[in-house]
Amino acid sequence: MIMKNSLRAFMKQRSASSDGSSGTTKKSAETNNNDYVVVDTSNGGGAAMEEDRGDELFLRLRREALEVAEKEPMLVHLLAKVGLLDSSSNAKCKFQPAKTFEEAISRIVSHRLASCSGGAEGYLCPQSLLDTIHNAFLSDELELGHTMSEAVRADALAVEKRDPACETLLEVVLFMKGFASLVIHRAARRAWKPNDGGSGTRFAALLLQSQASSAFGVDIHPAAQIGAGVMFDHASGIVVGETAMIGDGTTILHGVTLGGTGKQNGDRHPKVGKDVLIGAGTKILGNIHIGDRVKIGAGSVVLRAIPSGATAVGAPARIIGFTPTGERPGSNVDTKLADVEPLSGLADSLVGSTITKSTTDTSLSTVATEMQAVSVSEERLESSSSSSDIVESGDSTDGDEADEKKTDMPKKEAMSKKIVLNDSEKDNNEGGEDDEDGGDEDDDKVTDFGTPALVRFAKMSKDDCMCPFSGSFRKYPRAHSEDWISHSKLQTLLTQQGCSDGECVEVYFALLHLLPLCSPARKYGCIPADVFSENFVDIALEKTSLDIATCQALADGDLRALGLSRKASKRFKGLFSTLGQHSTRVLSRISSASDMNESTRKED
C-alpha cells in the first residue's frame, strides 16, 4: 500500500509536465510523412547530461513505467534498475533514475545483453558495456545522415506504430529484440575504426556483434549502414553483411539475409533503399540495388536489382507489378502484397486476382471502353504482321502455343522462315559474332562517320534466366521491332554507355510505368519510341550517372554525338533512325508554334 501511494504521489507530481505527452508524441508521428519522428539532438551530438524535462519521449516512457509498476509489482525492480522509476517509489530498489532517454536506453540494452552473457560473471563487464553504449549516444558520428540518438528514437516510434502486437513505447524498449539489436549495432558501428592507422579499433565492435548475435539471434556486421526508423519484426535469423546498406523507414521480417556471393572482397552486399518491405525468409545476395518503396514477398530469393516502386516475389524473384503511387511499404507492412498495380497493364489486372484500388474505383463503363480499345489494338497488331513475323519481347519466355512451337524448331529452319528469336539473342548475334570470332577490330575503333569512337562495343551476356522480368510479357509483332524498345534492347543500349544493371532496370521500369494501363506496348513490356524520346532525359538524369549531353543524344538518336563505334552501333541503327525522325517532328512543331506566336505578336 505504501509503494502504491508513493507511485500515485509521484504520478500526480509529474502530471502537470507530462499531461498529454503521449498523445502529443503519437500525433507528431502520425502527422509527419513518416510513421516515425527523427528528433533533432544536435546539442553537442548526443544526449544532454542534465535531465531533460521537456523530452516528451522520455516523459512518456517514465509515465508508462509508473503505470506498469502500479499494476504489476514484479516489474518494479527491473524498471527501477534501468532508471525508469524514481528511487522514492520503492524503498527496496536503490537505483538512481535515468536523466535522459538515451541513458535509459543504454541501461536497458546493456542490462539485457549482460544478463544473456552471464551477468557479472559473464563474458562482458556490465559497466563497460553501459559506458560503451552511452558514449555512442553522445557521439557526433552520423550513420546514413543520422546520429545514434536520432536513429534510435525513430526506431522506437516506428516499431510502436507498425507492430500491431505492440501497444506501448515501454514494451518496445524493454522487450523487442529487433530494437535492442539495432541499438547494439549502432553502438558497435561507432566503435568500428579499423582504418585509423596504428590506433585502429575493431575488437570491441566485434565483441558487441558476437554477443548480440548469441543473445538475440540477429547478426549485423558493425560496418553495415542502417538508416533511421527501421523495424526488424520478430528479428530472429536476420543477417546483414559488412557492406550492406538499409535506408530509412524500412521494415525487415525474420529470417532475412542481406548477404554476399562467394568469397570476394570489397563491396559485395545489397543496398536497400528507403521505405522498403522485405518479407520473412527472403534472401538478397550480392552487390545489387533494391530501390525505394519496393515490396518483396516472403521466401523470395533476389539475385538481380529491383527498381524503385516495384513489387517482387519468388525464387528467383520476379517483378509482378508496381507499388501504388504514394504507398510506403516499409510503413504499411503489406506482407500479403494485396495492393499491387499489374505490371503488364489493364487486361491482365481484370483477368487476374490482383487489382489495384485505382482500377477498382474506375467505373465499369470506362473499364469496358479501355478493354475494347485494347482488343482492337491487338487485332490490328496481329493482322499487320504475319505469324512468322513475331519478335519475342526481350526477357519473355511466355507466348502463344504456336509461337512456342516455332521457337522449338532447329535454328536453320527458323531462320529460313524469318523467325527472329528473342530480342537479346538477336542483339548479341548482331553485335557479338565479330567479337567472338576475333573479327575486324577496326570496326570498334571508328564510328560510322569515320571519326575515332568514343564508346567501344560492350559485349552482353546471353539471356539471363535470373532477370526479374523473365516470363513477364507476351511476344510482340516484328512490325514494331524498331519503334518499340524492349527491356533487353534498352539494357544493351545503356550498357554501352557504362550504366550498371541497377541503373538500366531503374530507367526501364520508370519508362514502363508512364504507359497507360490499356497501352498495347505495355502488355508486351516495350517502350514506344516517342515515349522514350520525350521522357528519357529526365528519368536518366535522376536514375543514372549519365551527363545531360549523353542523355539528350540518346533521346534524339544522335549517333554522331554519342560517338558509338561501328561495331557498337549497328544493332541500334533502326531504332536511332526512328528516334531521330521523332525528334525532328518535335522540333518542327516547336518551330511552327514559335513562328505562329511571333506572327501573332507582330500583328498585335
Secondary structure, 3 states (H helix, E strand, C coil): CHHHHHHHHHHHHHHHHHCCHHHHHHHHHHHCCCCCCCCCCCCCCCCCCCCCCCCHHHHHHHHHHHHHHHHCHHHHHHHHHCCCCCHHHCCCCCCCCCCCHHHHHHHHHHHHHHHHCCHHHCCCCHHHHHHHHHHHHCCCCCECCECHHHHHHHHHHHHHHHCCCCCCHHHHHHHCHHHHHHHHHHHHHHHCECCCHHHCECHHHHHHHHHHHHHHCCEECCCCEECCCCEEECCCCCEECCCCEECCCCEEECCCEEECCCCCCCCCCCEECCCCEECCCCEEECCCEECCCCEECCCCEECCCECCCEEEECCCCEEEEECCCCCCHHHHCCCCCCCCEECCCHHHHHHCCCCCHHHHCCCHHHHHHHHHHHHHHHHHHHHHCCCCCEECCCCCCCCCHHHHHHHCCCHHHHHHCCCECCHHHHHHHHHHHHHHCCCCHHHHCECCCCCECCECCCCCCCCCCCCCCCCCCCCEEHHHCCCEEEHHHHHHHHHHCCCCHHHHHHHHHHHHHCCCCCCHHHHCCEEEHHHHHHHHHHHHHHHCCCCHHHHHHHHHCCHHHHCECHHHHHHHHHHHHHHHHHHHHHHHHHHHHHHHHHHHHHHC
